[in-house]
Amino acid sequence: ELKEVTSHELCRLGQWYYGDLPDRIKQKDAFKQLENPHKEVHENAKLVVECHNRNDLYGVEMGFKQLEEASEKVITLLCELEKDL
């Protein structure tokens, strides 16, 4: 259901990202680059649900591809951050 797709600010990663973090983390390039692909994950999840509700199978397929790409970027950036900490 669409109401189950949280915003990028309310999920656990978003709460961490927008929380009270030390400047040494916020200044990392990987941290700065994380916001947009994380937002894309949530936007594409919402799109997939909306397309599914309309029986738009092509939209579901395209949304999943974009969701997967954004998710991979998020994971890569989080791994980079983890190495720097």
Biopython code that builds the backbone (N, CA, C, O; Angstrom):
import numpy as np
from Bio.PDB.StructureBuilder import StructureBuilder

atoms = [
    (1, "GLU", "N", (0.828, -1.181, 0.000)),
    (1, "GLU", "CA", (0.000, 0.000, 0.000)),
    (1, "GLU", "C", (0.871, 1.243, 0.000)),
    (1, "GLU", "O", (1.958, 1.255, 0.577)),
    (2, "LEU", "N", (0.390, 2.273, -0.643)),
    (2, "LEU", "CA", (1.140, 3.508, -0.792)),
    (2, "LEU", "C", (1.458, 4.147, 0.549)),
    (2, "LEU", "O", (2.533, 4.724, 0.711)),
    (3, "LYS", "N", (0.561, 4.061, 1.500)),
    (3, "LYS", "CA", (0.797, 4.692, 2.800)),
    (3, "LYS", "C", (1.929, 4.016, 3.566)),
    (3, "LYS", "O", (2.444, 4.581, 4.531)),
    (4, "GLU", "N", (2.319, 2.825, 3.154)),
    (4, "GLU", "CA", (3.407, 2.114, 3.816)),
    (4, "GLU", "C", (4.781, 2.548, 3.304)),
    (4, "GLU", "O", (5.800, 2.195, 3.898)),
    (5, "VAL", "N", (4.819, 3.303, 2.219)),
    (5, "VAL", "CA", (6.088, 3.799, 1.692)),
    (5, "VAL", "C", (6.418, 5.098, 2.429)),
    (5, "VAL", "O", (5.773, 6.125, 2.219)),
    (6, "THR", "N", (7.428, 5.037, 3.291)),
    (6, "THR", "CA", (7.783, 6.212, 4.081)),
    (6, "THR", "C", (8.579, 7.206, 3.242)),
    (6, "THR", "O", (9.056, 6.885, 2.153)),
    (7, "SER", "N", (8.707, 8.403, 3.767)),
    (7, "SER", "CA", (9.539, 9.400, 3.099)),
    (7, "SER", "C", (11.001, 9.138, 3.420)),
    (7, "SER", "O", (11.321, 8.395, 4.349)),
    (8, "HIS", "N", (11.876, 9.748, 2.651)),
    (8, "HIS", "CA", (13.309, 9.562, 2.874)),
    (8, "HIS", "C", (13.766, 10.220, 4.176)),
    (8, "HIS", "O", (14.868, 9.948, 4.651)),
    (9, "GLU", "N", (12.939, 11.070, 4.748)),
    (9, "GLU", "CA", (13.300, 11.728, 6.003)),
    (9, "GLU", "C", (12.851, 10.917, 7.219)),
    (9, "GLU", "O", (13.434, 11.047, 8.295)),
    (10, "LEU", "N", (11.827, 10.087, 7.060)),
    (10, "LEU", "CA", (11.252, 9.370, 8.192)),
    (10, "LEU", "C", (11.787, 7.954, 8.384)),
    (10, "LEU", "O", (11.637, 7.381, 9.464)),
    (11, "CYS", "N", (12.401, 7.387, 7.363)),
    (11, "CYS", "CA", (12.937, 6.035, 7.514)),
    (11, "CYS", "C", (14.159, 6.076, 8.429)),
    (11, "CYS", "O", (14.642, 7.152, 8.780)),
    (12, "ARG", "N", (14.646, 4.924, 8.804)),
    (12, "ARG", "CA", (15.783, 4.870, 9.740)),
    (12, "ARG", "C", (17.021, 5.549, 9.176)),
    (12, "ARG", "O", (17.722, 6.261, 9.895)),
    (13, "LEU", "N", (17.295, 5.333, 7.894)),
    (13, "LEU", "CA", (18.456, 5.989, 7.292)),
    (13, "LEU", "C", (18.272, 7.501, 7.280)),
    (13, "LEU", "O", (19.214, 8.242, 7.562)),
    (14, "GLY", "N", (17.079, 7.959, 6.957)),
    (14, "GLY", "CA", (16.801, 9.388, 6.943)),
    (14, "GLY", "C", (16.924, 10.010, 8.319)),
    (14, "GLY", "O", (17.443, 11.118, 8.458)),
    (15, "GLN", "N", (16.450, 9.307, 9.338)),
    (15, "GLN", "CA", (16.568, 9.824, 10.702)),
    (15, "GLN", "C", (18.036, 9.946, 11.099)),
    (15, "GLN", "O", (18.420, 10.897, 11.780)),
    (16, "TRP", "N", (18.850, 8.992, 10.678)),
    (16, "TRP", "CA", (20.285, 9.074, 10.938)),
    (16, "TRP", "C", (20.901, 10.226, 10.148)),
    (16, "TRP", "O", (21.641, 11.045, 10.694)),
    (17, "TYR", "N", (20.582, 10.275, 8.848)),
    (17, "TYR", "CA", (21.180, 11.267, 7.952)),
    (17, "TYR", "C", (20.867, 12.694, 8.409)),
    (17, "TYR", "O", (21.745, 13.557, 8.411)),
    (18, "TYR", "N", (19.621, 12.933, 8.792)),
    (18, "TYR", "CA", (19.207, 14.284, 9.192)),
    (18, "TYR", "C", (19.346, 14.510, 10.695)),
    (18, "TYR", "O", (18.952, 15.555, 11.213)),
    (19, "GLY", "N", (19.901, 13.533, 11.381)),
    (19, "GLY", "CA", (20.079, 13.650, 12.823)),
    (19, "GLY", "C", (21.305, 14.479, 13.188)),
    (19, "GLY", "O", (21.923, 15.120, 12.338)),
    (20, "ASP", "N", (21.627, 14.449, 14.435)),
    (20, "ASP", "CA", (22.735, 15.226, 14.979)),
    (20, "ASP", "C", (24.032, 14.438, 14.822)),
    (20, "ASP", "O", (24.413, 13.663, 15.700)),
    (21, "LEU", "N", (24.698, 14.646, 13.703)),
    (21, "LEU", "CA", (25.927, 13.915, 13.394)),
    (21, "LEU", "C", (27.136, 14.838, 13.530)),
    (21, "LEU", "O", (27.016, 16.050, 13.354)),
    (22, "PRO", "N", (28.281, 14.277, 13.839)),
    (22, "PRO", "CA", (29.498, 15.087, 13.916)),
    (22, "PRO", "C", (29.864, 15.661, 12.541)),
    (22, "PRO", "O", (29.576, 15.057, 11.508)),
    (23, "ASP", "N", (30.492, 16.816, 12.547)),
    (23, "ASP", "CA", (30.902, 17.452, 11.299)),
    (23, "ASP", "C", (31.846, 16.576, 10.487)),
    (23, "ASP", "O", (31.833, 16.632, 9.257)),
    (24, "ARG", "N", (32.658, 15.774, 11.150)),
    (24, "ARG", "CA", (33.604, 14.923, 10.420)),
    (24, "ARG", "C", (32.870, 13.939, 9.500)),
    (24, "ARG", "O", (33.420, 13.525, 8.480)),
    (25, "ILE", "N", (31.656, 13.569, 9.843)),
    (25, "ILE", "CA", (30.851, 12.697, 8.983)),
    (25, "ILE", "C", (30.149, 13.527, 7.914)),
    (25, "ILE", "O", (30.155, 13.165, 6.737)),
    (26, "LYS", "N", (29.551, 14.629, 8.320)),
    (26, "LYS", "CA", (28.802, 15.466, 7.379)),
    (26, "LYS", "C", (29.683, 16.062, 6.287)),
    (26, "LYS", "O", (29.188, 16.420, 5.218)),
    (27, "GLN", "N", (30.963, 16.168, 6.542)),
    (27, "GLN", "CA", (31.872, 16.764, 5.555)),
    (27, "GLN", "C", (32.402, 15.753, 4.546)),
    (27, "GLN", "O", (33.031, 16.144, 3.563)),
    (28, "LYS", "N", (32.167, 14.493, 4.759)),
    (28, "LYS", "CA", (32.627, 13.454, 3.830)),
    (28, "LYS", "C", (31.854, 13.546, 2.514)),
    (28, "LYS", "O", (30.643, 13.769, 2.502)),
    (29, "ASP", "N", (32.577, 13.370, 1.412)),
    (29, "ASP", "CA", (31.936, 13.417, 0.090)),
    (29, "ASP", "C", (30.836, 12.369, -0.038)),
    (29, "ASP", "O", (29.767, 12.652, -0.580)),
    (30, "ALA", "N", (31.091, 11.168, 0.454)),
    (30, "ALA", "CA", (30.089, 10.100, 0.354)),
    (30, "ALA", "C", (28.812, 10.489, 1.097)),
    (30, "ALA", "O", (27.711, 10.175, 0.644)),
    (31, "PHE", "N", (28.952, 11.163, 2.225)),
    (31, "PHE", "CA", (27.781, 11.605, 2.980)),
    (31, "PHE", "C", (26.999, 12.641, 2.173)),
    (31, "PHE", "O", (25.773, 12.568, 2.084)),
    (32, "LYS", "N", (27.697, 13.587, 1.598)),
    (32, "LYS", "CA", (27.047, 14.648, 0.827)),
    (32, "LYS", "C", (26.329, 14.085, -0.400)),
    (32, "LYS", "O", (25.292, 14.605, -0.813)),
    (33, "GLN", "N", (26.882, 13.027, -0.974)),
    (33, "GLN", "CA", (26.302, 12.432, -2.183)),
    (33, "GLN", "C", (25.148, 11.480, -1.879)),
    (33, "GLN", "O", (24.442, 11.053, -2.793)),
    (34, "LEU", "N", (24.953, 11.150, -0.631)),
    (34, "LEU", "CA", (23.970, 10.144, -0.236)),
    (34, "LEU", "C", (22.521, 10.618, -0.334)),
    (34, "LEU", "O", (21.631, 9.811, -0.604)),
    (35, "GLU", "N", (22.273, 11.888, -0.124)),
    (35, "GLU", "CA", (20.895, 12.382, -0.023)),
    (35, "GLU", "C", (20.072, 12.109, -1.283)),
    (35, "GLU", "O", (18.964, 11.582, -1.187)),
    (36, "ASN", "N", (20.588, 12.453, -2.449)),
    (36, "ASN", "CA", (19.788, 12.311, -3.678)),
    (36, "ASN", "C", (19.439, 10.862, -4.026)),
    (36, "ASN", "O", (18.271, 10.578, -4.291)),
    (37, "PRO", "N", (20.407, 9.929, -4.039)),
    (37, "PRO", "CA", (19.991, 8.556, -4.353)),
    (37, "PRO", "C", (19.073, 7.964, -3.291)),
    (37, "PRO", "O", (18.214, 7.140, -3.606)),
    (38, "HIS", "N", (19.243, 8.374, -2.039)),
    (38, "HIS", "CA", (18.344, 7.881, -0.987)),
    (38, "HIS", "C", (16.922, 8.382, -1.244)),
    (38, "HIS", "O", (15.953, 7.637, -1.099)),
    (39, "LYS", "N", (16.814, 9.639, -1.624)),
    (39, "LYS", "CA", (15.502, 10.203, -1.958)),
    (39, "LYS", "C", (14.905, 9.466, -3.164)),
    (39, "LYS", "O", (13.704, 9.199, -3.197)),
    (40, "GLU", "N", (15.743, 9.140, -4.150)),
    (40, "GLU", "CA", (15.287, 8.422, -5.342)),
    (40, "GLU", "C", (14.749, 7.032, -4.992)),
    (40, "GLU", "O", (13.786, 6.566, -5.601)),
    (41, "VAL", "N", (15.367, 6.375, -4.019)),
    (41, "VAL", "CA", (14.874, 5.058, -3.586)),
    (41, "VAL", "C", (13.411, 5.180, -3.164)),
    (41, "VAL", "O", (12.566, 4.390, -3.585)),
    (42, "HIS", "N", (13.124, 6.173, -2.332)),
    (42, "HIS", "CA", (11.757, 6.338, -1.830)),
    (42, "HIS", "C", (10.797, 6.789, -2.936)),
    (42, "HIS", "O", (9.658, 6.324, -2.998)),
    (43, "GLU", "N", (11.250, 7.682, -3.799)),
    (43, "GLU", "CA", (10.392, 8.135, -4.899)),
    (43, "GLU", "C", (10.050, 6.983, -5.827)),
    (43, "GLU", "O", (8.910, 6.860, -6.274)),
    (44, "ASN", "N", (11.032, 6.139, -6.117)),
    (44, "ASN", "CA", (10.783, 5.011, -7.015)),
    (44, "ASN", "C", (9.947, 3.926, -6.359)),
    (44, "ASN", "O", (9.158, 3.263, -7.033)),
    (45, "ALA", "N", (10.105, 3.735, -5.067)),
    (45, "ALA", "CA", (9.243, 2.779, -4.365)),
    (45, "ALA", "C", (7.789, 3.239, -4.450)),
    (45, "ALA", "O", (6.883, 2.438, -4.680)),
    (46, "LYS", "N", (7.583, 4.533, -4.262)),
    (46, "LYS", "CA", (6.232, 5.095, -4.364)),
    (46, "LYS", "C", (5.691, 4.924, -5.792)),
    (46, "LYS", "O", (4.529, 4.569, -5.988)),
    (47, "LEU", "N", (6.545, 5.179, -6.770)),
    (47, "LEU", "CA", (6.148, 5.033, -8.173)),
    (47, "LEU", "C", (5.748, 3.593, -8.486)),
    (47, "LEU", "O", (4.746, 3.363, -9.164)),
    (48, "VAL", "N", (6.510, 2.636, -8.005)),
    (48, "VAL", "CA", (6.206, 1.223, -8.244)),
    (48, "VAL", "C", (4.830, 0.869, -7.685)),
    (48, "VAL", "O", (4.044, 0.191, -8.346)),
    (49, "VAL", "N", (4.544, 1.325, -6.475)),
    (49, "VAL", "CA", (3.236, 1.040, -5.861)),
    (49, "VAL", "C", (2.119, 1.700, -6.674)),
    (49, "VAL", "O", (1.091, 1.077, -6.936)),
    (50, "GLU", "N", (2.320, 2.955, -7.071)),
    (50, "GLU", "CA", (1.295, 3.664, -7.860)),
    (50, "GLU", "C", (1.054, 2.952, -9.186)),
    (50, "GLU", "O", (-0.094, 2.780, -9.597)),
    (51, "CYS", "N", (2.128, 2.537, -9.859)),
    (51, "CYS", "CA", (1.975, 1.828, -11.138)),
    (51, "CYS", "C", (1.287, 0.478, -10.935)),
    (51, "CYS", "O", (0.449, 0.077, -11.743)),
    (52, "HIS", "N", (1.636, -0.206, -9.876)),
    (52, "HIS", "CA", (0.988, -1.483, -9.574)),
    (52, "HIS", "C", (-0.506, -1.279, -9.358)),
    (52, "HIS", "O", (-1.324, -2.057, -9.848)),
    (53, "ASN", "N", (-0.853, -0.234, -8.629)),
    (53, "ASN", "CA", (-2.273, 0.045, -8.363)),
    (53, "ASN", "C", (-3.044, 0.356, -9.642)),
    (53, "ASN", "O", (-4.256, 0.150, -9.703)),
    (54, "ARG", "N", (-2.338, 0.856, -10.674)),
    (54, "ARG", "CA", (-2.986, 1.151, -11.962)),
    (54, "ARG", "C", (-2.850, -0.010, -12.953)),
    (54, "ARG", "O", (-3.261, 0.100, -14.108)),
    (55, "ASN", "N", (-2.268, -1.124, -12.488)),
    (55, "ASN", "CA", (-1.987, -2.268, -13.371)),
    (55, "ASN", "C", (-1.072, -1.892, -14.529)),
    (55, "ASN", "O", (-1.194, -2.430, -15.629)),
    (56, "ASP", "N", (-0.160, -0.969, -14.273)),
    (56, "ASP", "CA", (0.815, -0.525, -15.267)),
    (56, "ASP", "C", (2.086, -1.347, -15.084)),
    (56, "ASP", "O", (2.997, -0.940, -14.363)),
    (57, "LEU", "N", (2.142, -2.499, -15.735)),
    (57, "LEU", "CA", (3.265, -3.411, -15.553)),
    (57, "LEU", "C", (4.573, -2.840, -16.088)),
    (57, "LEU", "O", (5.636, -3.082, -15.516)),
    (58, "TYR", "N", (4.501, -2.089, -17.174)),
    (58, "TYR", "CA", (5.704, -1.453, -17.715)),
    (58, "TYR", "C", (6.245, -0.442, -16.701)),
    (58, "TYR", "O", (7.452, -0.387, -16.467)),
    (59, "GLY", "N", (5.373, 0.343, -16.107)),
    (59, "GLY", "CA", (5.784, 1.311, -15.093)),
    (59, "GLY", "C", (6.393, 0.638, -13.882)),
    (59, "GLY", "O", (7.368, 1.130, -13.315)),
    (60, "VAL", "N", (5.821, -0.489, -13.483)),
    (60, "VAL", "CA", (6.370, -1.257, -12.353)),
    (60, "VAL", "C", (7.790, -1.719, -12.690)),
    (60, "VAL", "O", (8.704, -1.585, -11.877)),
    (61, "GLU", "N", (7.960, -2.255, -13.880)),
    (61, "GLU", "CA", (9.276, -2.749, -14.299)),
    (61, "GLU", "C", (10.308, -1.624, -14.340)),
    (61, "GLU", "O", (11.419, -1.779, -13.834)),
    (62, "MET", "N", (9.944, -0.502, -14.937)),
    (62, "MET", "CA", (10.870, 0.638, -15.018)),
    (62, "MET", "C", (11.165, 1.199, -13.626)),
    (62, "MET", "O", (12.304, 1.552, -13.321)),
    (63, "GLY", "N", (10.145, 1.277, -12.798)),
    (63, "GLY", "CA", (10.326, 1.776, -11.436)),
    (63, "GLY", "C", (11.261, 0.892, -10.633)),
    (63, "GLY", "O", (12.095, 1.390, -9.877)),
    (64, "PHE", "N", (11.126, -0.430, -10.794)),
    (64, "PHE", "CA", (12.013, -1.358, -10.086)),
    (64, "PHE", "C", (13.459, -1.196, -10.554)),
    (64, "PHE", "O", (14.385, -1.258, -9.745)),
    (65, "LYS", "N", (13.653, -0.990, -11.858)),
    (65, "LYS", "CA", (15.018, -0.794, -12.367)),
    (65, "LYS", "C", (15.641, 0.454, -11.758)),
    (65, "LYS", "O", (16.796, 0.431, -11.332)),
    (66, "GLN", "N", (14.882, 1.537, -11.717)),
    (66, "GLN", "CA", (15.387, 2.778, -11.139)),
    (66, "GLN", "C", (15.594, 2.635, -9.636)),
    (66, "GLN", "O", (16.554, 3.175, -9.085)),
    (67, "LEU", "N", (14.709, 1.919, -8.980)),
    (67, "LEU", "CA", (14.838, 1.658, -7.546)),
    (67, "LEU", "C", (16.116, 0.871, -7.260)),
    (67, "LEU", "O", (16.844, 1.170, -6.314)),
    (68, "GLU", "N", (16.374, -0.126, -8.080)),
    (68, "GLU", "CA", (17.571, -0.939, -7.908)),
    (68, "GLU", "C", (18.840, -0.103, -8.100)),
    (68, "GLU", "O", (19.783, -0.219, -7.318)),
    (69, "GLU", "N", (18.866, 0.731, -9.131)),
    (69, "GLU", "CA", (20.035, 1.582, -9.389)),
    (69, "GLU", "C", (20.283, 2.543, -8.229)),
    (69, "GLU", "O", (21.420, 2.702, -7.785)),
    (70, "ALA", "N", (19.231, 3.177, -7.741)),
    (70, "ALA", "CA", (19.372, 4.113, -6.629)),
    (70, "ALA", "C", (19.810, 3.379, -5.362)),
    (70, "ALA", "O", (20.631, 3.891, -4.600)),
    (71, "SER", "N", (19.274, 2.197, -5.137)),
    (71, "SER", "CA", (19.645, 1.402, -3.957)),
    (71, "SER", "C", (21.124, 1.026, -4.003)),
    (71, "SER", "O", (21.814, 1.079, -2.984)),
    (72, "GLU", "N", (21.603, 0.649, -5.173)),
    (72, "GLU", "CA", (23.015, 0.299, -5.319)),
    (72, "GLU", "C", (23.904, 1.504, -5.012)),
    (72, "GLU", "O", (24.950, 1.353, -4.380)),
    (73, "LYS", "N", (23.501, 2.697, -5.453)),
    (73, "LYS", "CA", (24.273, 3.911, -5.150)),
    (73, "LYS", "C", (24.306, 4.162, -3.645)),
    (73, "LYS", "O", (25.351, 4.495, -3.087)),
    (74, "VAL", "N", (23.162, 3.999, -2.996)),
    (74, "VAL", "CA", (23.088, 4.208, -1.547)),
    (74, "VAL", "C", (24.025, 3.236, -0.834)),
    (74, "VAL", "O", (24.775, 3.641, 0.054)),
    (75, "ILE", "N", (23.989, 1.979, -1.207)),
    (75, "ILE", "CA", (24.827, 0.966, -0.561)),
    (75, "ILE", "C", (26.305, 1.275, -0.793)),
    (75, "ILE", "O", (27.112, 1.173, 0.131)),
    (76, "THR", "N", (26.660, 1.645, -2.005)),
    (76, "THR", "CA", (28.050, 1.982, -2.316)),
    (76, "THR", "C", (28.529, 3.152, -1.465)),
    (76, "THR", "O", (29.627, 3.112, -0.908)),
    (77, "LEU", "N", (27.710, 4.190, -1.364)),
    (77, "LEU", "CA", (28.090, 5.359, -0.576)),
    (77, "LEU", "C", (28.181, 5.040, 0.908)),
    (77, "LEU", "O", (29.072, 5.544, 1.592)),
    (78, "LEU", "N", (27.280, 4.217, 1.415)),
    (78, "LEU", "CA", (27.347, 3.818, 2.821)),
    (78, "LEU", "C", (28.602, 2.993, 3.092)),
    (78, "LEU", "O", (29.216, 3.130, 4.150)),
    (79, "CYS", "N", (28.985, 2.148, 2.155)),
    (79, "CYS", "CA", (30.216, 1.371, 2.313)),
    (79, "CYS", "C", (31.435, 2.283, 2.322)),
    (79, "CYS", "O", (32.369, 2.066, 3.094)),
    (80, "GLU", "N", (31.431, 3.308, 1.464)),
    (80, "GLU", "CA", (32.519, 4.281, 1.458)),
    (80, "GLU", "C", (32.607, 5.013, 2.793)),
    (80, "GLU", "O", (33.693, 5.211, 3.337)),
    (81, "LEU", "N", (31.460, 5.407, 3.304)),
    (81, "LEU", "CA", (31.434, 6.087, 4.602)),
    (81, "LEU", "C", (31.971, 5.174, 5.697)),
    (81, "LEU", "O", (32.746, 5.605, 6.550)),
    (82, "GLU", "N", (31.563, 3.934, 5.668)),
    (82, "GLU", "CA", (31.994, 2.995, 6.706)),
    (82, "GLU", "C", (33.521, 2.842, 6.701)),
    (82, "GLU", "O", (34.134, 2.751, 7.764)),
    (83, "LYS", "N", (34.133, 2.812, 5.519)),
    (83, "LYS", "CA", (35.585, 2.685, 5.419)),
    (83, "LYS", "C", (36.300, 3.885, 6.038)),
    (83, "LYS", "O", (37.386, 3.747, 6.600)),
    (84, "ASP", "N", (35.683, 5.060, 5.929)),
    (84, "ASP", "CA", (36.304, 6.297, 6.417)),
    (84, "ASP", "C", (36.130, 6.507, 7.906)),
    (84, "ASP", "O", (36.771, 7.388, 8.479)),
    (85, "LEU", "N", (35.280, 5.722, 8.548)),
    (85, "LEU", "CA", (35.022, 5.951, 9.968)),
    (85, "LEU", "C", (35.915, 5.146, 10.875)),
    (85, "LEU", "O", (35.803, 5.243, 12.097)),
]
sb = StructureBuilder()
sb.init_structure("model")
sb.init_model(0)
sb.init_chain("A")
sb.init_seg("    ")
for serial, (resi, resn, name, xyz) in enumerate(atoms, 1):
    if name == "N":
        sb.init_residue(resn, " ", resi, " ")
    sb.init_atom(name, np.array(xyz, "f"), 0.0, 1.0, " ", f" {name:<3s}", serial, name[0])
structure = sb.get_structure()
